[in-house]
Amino acid sequence: MKPVPPETVLITGASSGIGLELARCFAADKSDLVLVARKTAALEQLAAELRAAQPIKVHVITADLSLPASPQGIFDELKGRGTAVDVLVNNAGFGLHGAFAELPLRQQLDMLQVNISALVELTGLFVPGMIRQRRGGILNVGSVAGFLPGPNMAVYYATKAFVMSFSEALHEELRGSGVTLTDLCPGPTETQFSQVARGQRTRPSQVAQMSAVDVAVAGHRAFRQGQCLNVPGAKNRFLAQLTRVLPRAIIRQAVARYNKLN
């Protein structure tokens, strides 16, 4: 890949999992970082690690993206500091396992706020500046779930379908602007996602999982190469292709069984 010019990268959900590993990937490029999450202590620990490893600036912002005011608050804080964001990584997100009618509605609405509304608002706030500078990019962390309907995780799968459609559309709109957009669509990954999604009903997954490191490296490479969609892992790519040929009824039933087992 080409040498990376000086840049500032904002990463949401940076305190753990894929977001944390993406922070390490961009730090290795010697990019300055803005790390956003709810857990201040975890962010500060990561920031200290990255500053020690690379000659970069790392700024920490504690924010809860389930609160509608948070995206504008992040933008205003950085504007007040005179910090221009060149790359936006929309990684923050969560899921909930269970039947739609049985899950708390408030939590599902919070999921829409984090997975969709905050992602769209942050993109809308930061992308005009990138276009004016004719450089930069957006990396959205979607999911292979975006290719599928998701019985027993209906809202989560729907949010990732939105992220995929939104990402593909903006990828085309931004063509020739100097700004790129990539949607990273991982499958099952070794993170805290499943524990959060299931709450107290945790159990070992029945399927092989990619490491967060491998997913982040794949997403970072795809972003630097200007890819529109990236599905890391051969099994995940095979699954994504199957959705194009199998009847929808079969897919729905298979996903419903999968989400009851995993």
N, C-alpha and C positions, 0 to 999 in steps of 0.2 A: 504494500500500500504506500501511497505518497506520504511524505512527511506532513504532519498536522500543523497548520499555522496556529499561533496563539489563540486560545478560545476559552470561554467560560461555559461550563456544562451544568445545567440544573437537573437533578435527579430526585424524583419523588419516591417515597417508599424506600429510602436508601439505608435504613437501619438494619436490614437483614435480607437473606435470600438473594434473589436475582438482582435486586436493586443494589445491594452491598457489593456484589461481584461486578456489576457494571461500573460502579464507582472505582473499583480497583483497575478495571480495564481502561477507563478514561484517564485515571491518574497516571497509568503507565505511558500514555500519550503526552504526559506533562501538561494536561489541560487543568486550568483552575476549576474548582468545583463549588457548587452550592448544593448542600445535602438537606433534603426535606423529609421529615417524618414526625410522628408523635412522640417518639422516645428520645428525649434530649441526651440522656447518658450514653445510649448506644451510638448516637450520631457523633457526640464529642469523642468517644473512644475511636471510632472509625476515622474521624478527621485527624486525630493525633497520629494514628498509624500512617495515614496517607501523606501527611506533612513530613513525617520522619523518613518516608521512603522516596519521596520525590520533591523537587524544588518548586512546589506549587502552593497557591492560596486555596484554602478550603474554608468556606463559610457555612455555618449551621443555622437552619431555620426550623424551629419547632412549630408544626402546624397540623391540624386535624382536617383532612380534606372532606370529611363528611359534613363539615360546617360550611354552608354556602358562602360565607364571607372570606374563607381562607385563600382561594386563588387570587382574588384582588389584593388581599393583604400581603401575600408573597410578592406580587408584582410591585406594589407600592413600596415595600421595604427595599427591594433591590433598586428601584428607580431612585429612591432617596439616597442610597449609597453610591449612585452613579455606576451601578453594575449592569452592563449589557449582557444578556444571555444569548449565546451563539447556538447552543444545542440544548433542546428540551427533551428530557427522557421521562415520559409519562409511564412510570412503573407502578405507582401505588394502585392497589386494588385488593378486593377480598371476595370470597364466595361463601355460600351457605348451603349445606346439604339438607335435604328434606323436601317434603311435598309443599308446594306453594301455599296451600290453605292452612298448613300446620305451622309454618315458620312465622316469627314475629314480623308483622307488616313494617314496623318502624325500621327494623334492621334491613329489610329488603329495599326500602326507600333510601336508606343510607348507602346501600350498595350502588344504587343508581347514581347517587350524588358523587361517590368516589370514582366509580369505574367509568362513568360517562360524563356527567356534568362538569366535574373538576378537570377532567382531561380536555374536554372541548374548550372550557373557559381559559385554561392555561395556554392552550394552543392559540386561541384567539387573541390573547393578550401579548404573547411573545412573537408570533410569526410575522406580524407586520414589520417589526424592527429588523428581523432577518431579511425580509424581502427588500427593505430599503438598503440594507448593506450588501445585498446580493450574495450572501453567504450564510451558512448554518444549516440546521436540520432538526428534525424531530424523530425520535425513536419511541414508538408506542409499544408497550408490552401487552400484547393481546393473549391469545391462547388458541390451541388447536380446537378448543371448544367452540370457537367462533364459526367453524365449519358445520356445526351440528345443532339440532334441537336438543334440549337438555332436561328431560323429565327427571325430577328429584333434585335438580339444581336449575330450575327454569330461568330465574332472573339472571343468575350468573352467566349462563350460556348466552342468553339474549344480549347482555352487555358486551360480551366479547364479539358477537356478531355485529353489533353496532360499531365497535372499534375497528373491525376489519373493513366494513363498508366505508366508514368515514376516512380511514387511512388510505384506502385505494383511491377514493375520490380526490383527496387532497394531494396525493402523489402526482396525479395527472394535472391538477390545477397548478401545481408548483413547477411543473416541467419547464425548464429554460429560465427559471428565476434565480438560479444559484442556490436554492434551498431544496433539500431532499426530505423525504418522509419514508420511514420504514416501519412496518408492523411485524414485530417478533411474535411468533405463535408457538410457544413451547407446549409440549404435552406434560404428562406427570413429571414433577420435578421435586428433588429432595429439598424442600423448604418447610416452613411452618404453615403453609397454606392449608393443608388438610386438617391440621389440628384446630386452626381458627374456624374453618368451614364447618367442622363437626362439633365444635364446642367440647363438651365433656364426653361425647360419644366417639372417642378415638379408637382406632384399631389399625393394625398393620395393613398397608396397601397390598393388593393381590397382583399388582403389575410392576414391572421394572420401571425405575425412575431414573431420569438423567440428573446429573449433579447440577447445582446452581452455577458452578464455575463453567461447565461445558455450555450451558444455555447462554450465559452472559457472553462468553467468548464468541459464540456463533452469532449472537445478536449484534455485538459490537462490530464484528467483521462485516456483516450484512449492511449495517448502517454506513460504514466507511466506504463500501462498494456501491452505495446508492440503490440497493435492492428495495423493491416495494414490499414484498412478503418474504418472510423467512420462517420455515418450519424446521427446527433443528431435530435431528434424529431420524434414521431411516424408517423406523416403525411409525413415527408420527407422520412423516411424509406419505407413507403408504395409506394410513388412515385418512388423511386429507383427500387423497385421490379416490379412495373408495366412496366418499360421499358424493362424488360426481356420477357414479354409475349404479349404486344400490338404490332400490325403492325407498322412499322416505319412511314408509311404515316400518320397514325392517330396521332402519337406522334408529328411529324413535324407540322401538322396543329394545334394541341392543343397548342403547345408552341408558335407558331406564334400569335395566338389569345391572349394568356396570356401576351405576351410581348407588345402587343398593349394596353392592359388594365392596366397593372401594371408598 
